[in-house]
Amino acid sequence: MDEDETTSAEEGIFYDYTIPTDLGPDEVDSALSGANGSDGIPSEIPVQLTGDGAPSAVFSVVDHLSSSLGIDVLSLLGTLLTILAILVLTWLAARVVDRALTAPIPKVGGKAKGGMDMETEMTFRTITRRLLVAAIYIVGSILVIYQIPVLSRVAVTLLAGAGVAGLAIGFAAKDSLSNIISGIFLAVFHPFRVGDYVDFEGEYCQVEDLTLRHTTIKTWDGRRIFVPNSIMGNMPIVNWSIVDPIISWRVDFGIGYTADIDRAREIIIDAAKRHPLVLKDRDITVMVTDLGDFAVNLRLSMELPKRDVAFTTGCEIREAVKRRFDAEGIEIPYPYRNLVLSNPEALQGGWGAPPEGGPRGDQAS
């Protein structure tokens, strides 16, 4: 068969197809439409399968906002959700660390788990807790900054000039940095610990808290003093609780010169031994410390278990000794003066009499 004949045969086959004339309103062959309907196949497809419903409307709104505002709304929503997640995780991590280091650790034989006493362990945990919480918040803040492109570029620019900025910040915040470093040193070397009783500037106080910036101390009359850590680290402080809490306490008494010193000493020692807080296995002594203007001064020396009970114990013993002195007839003198008259005859004529040979009051010119 020739090539021309093959081509005309194929064209005959192609053009034998005729366009149907019986079309419905939707340009669908009525025969096919009737066949489909008889077979139970729907003529329309639901919009849920075509994607022309609510999801398409949402994407249309997003596309409209993106085109009108000039920003990627989906990217912005993703960034906001990431920042929110970072903030929540940072807060949860800080709370977990804070509660973990606040919870008490079981102690055996008066010592903490690591072999430290309770005050030292509490001090370490307090300063460590605050350092870790501050570090967690700093890391969270850095992660949030890097999620925002504008702030991220600013942060990179600041880091590029960190040398000059660090020098300026160091001069501006030298007091705050000094307090932070001093707080760390106080926690490491612990010249005093949380709960210790100390003398600070003549005040008897208890260390109540130690932060990165200041130390909180409570005075004996309930006042709270907030002292910067740099001052606490440079001042001499008497610590009554460290190493050995047992202290030696003194109470002074005065008796008359005519009183029996030995009997007064026995009464004072007996009153001290009767007090429940005085350590009976330690020395209790009474010595003459001074021969004053109007009294013989005696000093009671005794030892007590800790400093915070010393003042009250001294007051109670002083009251008990006073009652015993009154019962025994031992005088507790008060200040008085002896007048010595060198010319007692001058008083015989009365206080208003002039001296002998002198003018009388009515003759004076």
C-alpha positions as CSV (number, residue, x, y, z in Angstrom):
1,M,0.0,0.0,0.0
2,D,1.3,3.4,-0.9
3,E,1.9,6.1,1.6
4,D,-0.8,8.4,0.2
5,E,-3.4,5.7,0.5
6,T,-2.4,5.1,4.2
7,T,-2.8,8.7,5.0
8,S,-6.2,9.0,3.4
9,A,-7.5,5.9,5.2
10,E,-6.4,7.4,8.6
11,E,-8.1,10.7,7.8
12,G,-11.2,8.8,7.0
13,I,-11.2,7.1,10.3
14,F,-10.6,10.4,12.2
15,Y,-13.3,12.4,10.4
16,D,-15.9,9.6,10.6
17,Y,-16.6,10.9,14.2
18,T,-19.7,13.1,14.3
19,I,-20.5,15.7,17.0
20,P,-23.7,14.7,18.8
21,T,-26.6,17.0,18.3
22,D,-28.8,16.0,21.3
23,L,-27.0,18.1,23.9
24,G,-28.6,19.2,27.1
25,P,-28.4,22.7,28.7
26,D,-25.0,21.8,30.3
27,E,-23.6,20.7,26.9
28,V,-23.8,17.1,28.0
29,D,-25.2,14.3,25.8
30,S,-28.7,13.6,27.1
31,A,-28.2,9.9,26.5
32,L,-25.1,9.9,28.7
33,S,-26.8,12.0,31.3
34,G,-29.8,9.7,31.4
35,A,-27.5,6.7,31.7
36,N,-25.6,8.3,34.5
37,G,-28.7,9.1,36.3
38,S,-30.1,5.6,36.0
39,D,-26.9,4.1,37.3
40,G,-27.1,6.3,40.5
41,I,-24.0,8.4,39.9
42,P,-24.5,12.0,40.9
43,S,-24.1,14.6,38.2
44,E,-22.3,17.1,40.5
45,I,-19.3,16.5,42.8
46,P,-19.5,17.9,46.4
47,V,-17.5,21.0,47.2
48,Q,-15.8,19.2,50.1
49,L,-14.1,17.0,47.5
50,T,-13.1,19.9,45.2
51,G,-11.7,22.2,47.9
52,D,-13.9,25.1,47.0
53,G,-15.4,25.5,50.5
54,A,-14.2,27.1,53.8
55,P,-10.5,26.2,53.5
56,S,-10.3,28.0,50.1
57,A,-11.9,31.0,51.8
58,V,-9.2,31.0,54.6
59,F,-6.4,30.8,52.1
60,S,-8.0,33.6,50.1
61,V,-8.0,35.8,53.2
62,V,-4.4,34.9,53.9
63,D,-3.4,35.7,50.3
64,H,-5.3,39.0,50.4
65,L,-3.6,40.1,53.7
66,S,-0.2,39.0,52.3
67,S,-0.7,41.0,49.1
68,S,-2.2,44.1,50.8
69,L,0.2,44.3,53.8
70,G,3.2,43.0,52.0
71,I,4.1,40.4,54.7
72,D,4.0,36.7,54.9
73,V,1.1,36.1,57.3
74,L,1.8,32.4,57.7
75,S,5.4,33.0,58.5
76,L,4.4,35.7,61.0
77,L,2.0,33.3,62.7
78,G,4.7,30.6,62.9
79,T,7.1,33.1,64.5
80,L,4.6,34.2,67.1
81,L,3.8,30.6,68.0
82,T,7.5,29.8,68.3
83,I,8.0,32.8,70.6
84,L,5.1,31.8,72.7
85,A,6.4,28.3,73.0
86,I,9.9,29.6,74.0
87,L,8.4,31.8,76.7
88,V,6.2,29.1,78.1
89,L,9.1,26.6,78.2
90,T,11.4,29.2,79.8
91,W,8.9,29.9,82.5
92,L,8.3,26.2,83.2
93,A,12.1,25.5,83.3
94,A,12.7,28.4,85.7
95,R,9.8,27.1,88.0
96,V,11.1,23.6,87.9
97,V,14.6,24.6,88.9
98,D,13.4,27.0,91.5
99,R,11.2,24.4,93.2
100,A,13.8,21.6,92.9
101,L,16.4,23.7,94.7
102,T,13.8,25.0,97.3
103,A,12.6,21.5,98.3
104,P,14.3,20.2,101.5
105,I,16.9,17.5,101.2
106,P,16.8,14.7,103.8
107,K,19.7,15.0,106.3
108,V,21.3,12.3,108.4
109,G,22.9,13.1,111.7
110,G,22.4,16.9,111.4
111,K,24.4,17.1,108.2
112,A,23.0,17.7,104.7
113,K,23.3,15.1,101.9
114,G,26.6,16.5,100.7
115,G,28.2,16.5,104.2
116,M,27.5,20.3,104.8
117,D,25.7,21.7,107.7
118,M,22.2,23.0,107.2
119,E,23.1,26.7,107.1
120,T,25.9,26.2,104.5
121,E,23.7,23.9,102.4
122,M,20.9,26.5,102.5
123,T,23.2,29.3,101.4
124,F,24.7,27.3,98.5
125,R,21.2,26.3,97.3
126,T,19.9,29.9,97.6
127,I,22.6,31.5,95.5
128,T,22.7,28.6,93.0
129,R,19.0,28.7,92.6
130,R,19.0,32.4,91.7
131,L,22.0,32.0,89.3
132,L,20.3,29.2,87.4
133,V,17.0,30.9,87.2
134,A,18.7,34.1,85.9
135,A,20.6,32.0,83.4
136,I,17.4,30.3,82.1
137,Y,15.7,33.6,81.6
138,I,18.7,35.1,79.8
139,V,18.8,32.1,77.4
140,G,15.1,32.3,76.8
141,S,15.4,36.0,76.0
142,I,18.2,35.4,73.6
143,L,16.2,32.7,71.8
144,V,13.2,35.1,71.5
145,I,15.5,37.8,70.0
146,Y,16.8,35.4,67.4
147,Q,13.3,34.5,66.3
148,I,12.7,38.2,65.3
149,P,14.8,39.0,62.2
150,V,15.0,42.8,63.0
151,L,16.1,42.2,66.6
152,S,18.4,39.4,65.4
153,R,20.3,41.8,63.1
154,V,20.5,44.4,65.9
155,A,21.9,41.7,68.3
156,V,24.6,40.8,65.7
157,T,25.5,44.4,65.3
158,L,25.8,44.9,69.1
159,L,27.9,41.7,69.4
160,A,30.2,43.1,66.7
161,G,30.9,46.1,69.0
162,A,30.8,44.1,72.2
163,G,34.3,45.3,73.3
164,V,33.4,49.0,73.5
165,A,29.8,48.3,74.7
166,G,31.1,45.9,77.4
167,L,33.6,48.5,78.6
168,A,30.8,51.2,78.8
169,I,28.4,48.8,80.5
170,G,31.1,47.8,83.0
171,F,31.7,51.4,84.1
172,A,28.0,52.1,84.3
173,A,27.1,49.0,86.2
174,K,30.3,48.5,88.3
175,D,28.4,48.6,91.6
176,S,25.8,46.0,90.4
177,L,28.5,43.7,89.0
178,S,30.5,44.1,92.3
179,N,27.5,43.1,94.3
180,I,26.9,40.0,92.1
181,I,30.6,38.9,92.3
182,S,30.6,39.5,96.1
183,G,27.4,37.5,96.4
184,I,29.0,34.6,94.6
185,F,32.1,34.9,96.8
186,L,30.0,35.0,100.0
187,A,28.2,31.8,98.9
188,V,31.5,30.0,98.1
189,F,33.6,31.1,101.1
190,H,30.6,31.5,103.5
191,P,31.9,33.8,106.2
192,F,28.3,33.8,107.2
193,R,25.4,31.6,106.1
194,V,21.6,32.0,105.8
195,G,20.3,31.6,109.4
196,D,23.5,32.6,111.2
197,Y,23.4,35.1,114.0
198,V,25.9,38.0,113.5
199,D,26.8,41.4,114.9
200,F,26.6,44.0,112.1
201,E,27.5,47.6,113.0
202,G,26.7,47.0,116.6
203,E,23.3,45.4,115.9
204,Y,22.6,41.8,116.8
205,C,21.1,40.3,113.7
206,Q,20.2,37.1,111.9
207,V,21.0,36.5,108.2
208,E,17.7,36.0,106.6
209,D,18.4,35.8,102.8
210,L,21.3,36.1,100.3
211,T,20.5,37.3,96.8
212,L,22.7,38.2,93.8
213,R,22.6,41.9,94.8
214,H,22.1,42.2,98.6
215,T,21.9,40.4,101.9
216,T,18.9,40.6,104.1
217,I,19.5,40.7,107.9
218,K,16.9,40.8,110.6
219,T,17.7,42.7,113.8
220,W,16.7,41.6,117.3
221,D,13.8,44.0,117.3
222,G,12.3,42.9,114.0
223,R,13.8,45.4,111.6
224,R,15.1,44.2,108.3
225,I,18.3,45.7,106.8
226,F,19.1,45.2,103.1
227,V,22.9,45.5,102.8
228,P,24.7,45.4,99.4
229,N,26.9,42.3,99.0
230,S,30.0,44.4,98.3
231,I,29.6,46.0,101.8
232,M,29.0,42.7,103.5
233,G,32.1,41.2,101.9
234,N,34.3,44.1,103.0
235,M,33.1,44.7,106.6
236,P,34.3,42.8,109.7
237,I,31.3,40.8,111.0
238,V,31.1,38.9,114.2
239,N,29.5,35.5,113.5
240,W,28.1,33.8,116.6
241,S,26.9,30.7,114.8
242,I,29.8,29.4,112.6
243,V,31.9,26.4,113.7
244,D,30.7,26.4,117.4
245,P,27.5,28.1,118.4
246,I,28.3,27.8,122.2
247,I,29.1,31.3,123.6
248,S,30.4,32.7,126.8
249,W,28.1,35.4,128.3
250,R,28.7,37.8,131.1
251,V,26.3,39.5,133.6
252,D,27.5,42.3,135.9
253,F,26.3,43.0,139.5
254,G,27.1,45.6,142.1
255,I,27.0,45.2,145.9
256,G,27.7,47.6,148.8
257,Y,31.1,47.8,150.3
258,T,29.8,46.4,153.6
259,A,28.2,43.4,151.9
260,D,29.6,39.8,152.2
261,I,31.3,39.1,148.8
262,D,31.5,35.3,149.4
263,R,27.8,35.1,150.1
264,A,26.9,37.2,147.1
265,R,29.1,35.0,144.9
266,E,27.3,31.9,146.2
267,I,23.9,33.4,145.5
268,I,24.9,34.4,141.9
269,I,26.3,31.0,141.0
270,D,23.3,29.2,142.5
271,A,20.9,31.3,140.4
272,A,22.9,30.6,137.3
273,K,22.9,26.9,137.9
274,R,19.2,26.9,138.4
275,H,18.6,28.3,134.9
276,P,17.8,25.6,132.4
277,L,19.7,27.2,129.5
278,V,23.1,27.6,131.3
279,L,25.5,24.8,130.5
280,K,26.2,23.0,133.8
281,D,29.2,21.1,132.5
282,R,31.1,24.3,131.7
283,D,32.7,26.7,134.2
284,I,30.5,29.2,136.0
285,T,32.5,31.8,137.8
286,V,32.0,35.1,139.7
287,M,34.9,37.5,140.0
288,V,35.4,41.0,141.4
289,T,36.1,43.2,138.3
290,D,36.1,46.7,139.8
291,L,35.9,48.7,143.0
292,G,33.7,51.5,141.9
293,D,32.7,54.8,143.4
294,F,29.8,53.4,145.3
295,A,29.8,49.6,144.7
296,V,31.9,46.5,144.4
297,N,31.4,45.2,140.9
298,L,31.0,41.4,140.4
299,R,30.9,39.7,137.0
300,L,29.2,36.3,136.3
301,S,30.7,34.3,133.4
302,M,28.8,31.4,132.0
303,E,28.3,29.5,128.8
304,L,25.1,29.2,126.8
305,P,24.2,27.0,123.8
306,K,23.7,29.8,121.3
307,R,23.7,33.6,121.1
308,D,20.0,34.2,120.5
309,V,19.1,33.1,124.0
310,A,21.9,35.0,125.8
311,F,20.2,38.3,126.4
312,T,17.0,36.8,127.8
313,T,18.9,34.4,130.0
314,G,21.0,37.2,131.4
315,C,17.9,39.2,132.3
316,E,16.2,36.3,134.0
317,I,19.3,35.5,136.1
318,R,19.7,39.2,137.0
319,E,16.1,39.2,138.3
320,A,16.5,36.0,140.3
321,V,19.7,37.4,141.9
322,K,18.0,40.7,142.9
323,R,15.2,38.7,144.7
324,R,17.8,36.7,146.5
325,F,19.9,39.7,147.5
326,D,16.7,41.4,148.9
327,A,15.9,38.2,150.9
328,E,19.5,37.9,152.2
329,G,19.9,41.6,153.1
330,I,22.7,42.2,150.6
331,E,22.7,45.8,149.5
332,I,22.7,46.8,145.8
333,P,23.8,50.4,146.2
334,Y,22.9,53.4,144.1
335,P,25.1,56.4,143.4
336,Y,25.6,58.8,146.4
337,R,28.1,61.3,147.6
338,N,29.7,61.9,151.0
339,L,29.9,65.6,152.0
340,V,32.9,66.5,154.2
341,L,32.6,69.8,156.1
342,S,35.9,71.4,156.8
343,N,34.4,74.1,159.2
344,P,31.2,72.7,160.8
345,E,31.1,75.6,163.4
346,A,30.1,78.0,160.7
347,L,26.7,76.3,160.4
348,Q,25.8,76.8,164.1
349,G,24.4,80.2,163.5
350,G,22.1,79.0,160.8
351,W,22.4,78.9,157.0
352,G,21.6,82.7,156.6
353,A,24.1,83.9,159.4
354,P,26.9,86.0,158.0
355,P,30.5,85.0,158.9
356,E,32.0,86.5,162.1
357,G,33.0,90.2,161.7
358,G,31.2,90.6,158.5
359,P,28.3,93.1,157.8
360,R,24.8,92.1,158.6
361,G,22.2,91.9,155.9
362,D,20.4,95.2,157.0
363,Q,23.7,97.1,157.2
364,A,25.1,96.2,153.9
365,S,25.4,99.2,151.5
